[in-house]
């Protein structure tokens, strides 16, 4: 999904992300605020994923 689309639908997307990855807190989602790079950083921090892997997981989430 395109980063611009994610930012436009962030409230909808953030609920799905939290459901898929329970280690992401509300504060994390507020910090990410639709930014794919910040999402990748949080996934690296919380789950130990590589940046590419985090991007693939985001894309697989069918948002």
Buried (B, 14 or more C-beta within 10 A) or exposed (E): EEEEEBEEBBEEBBEEBBEBBEEBEEEBBEBBEBBBEBBBBBBBEBEEBEEEBBBEBBEEBEB
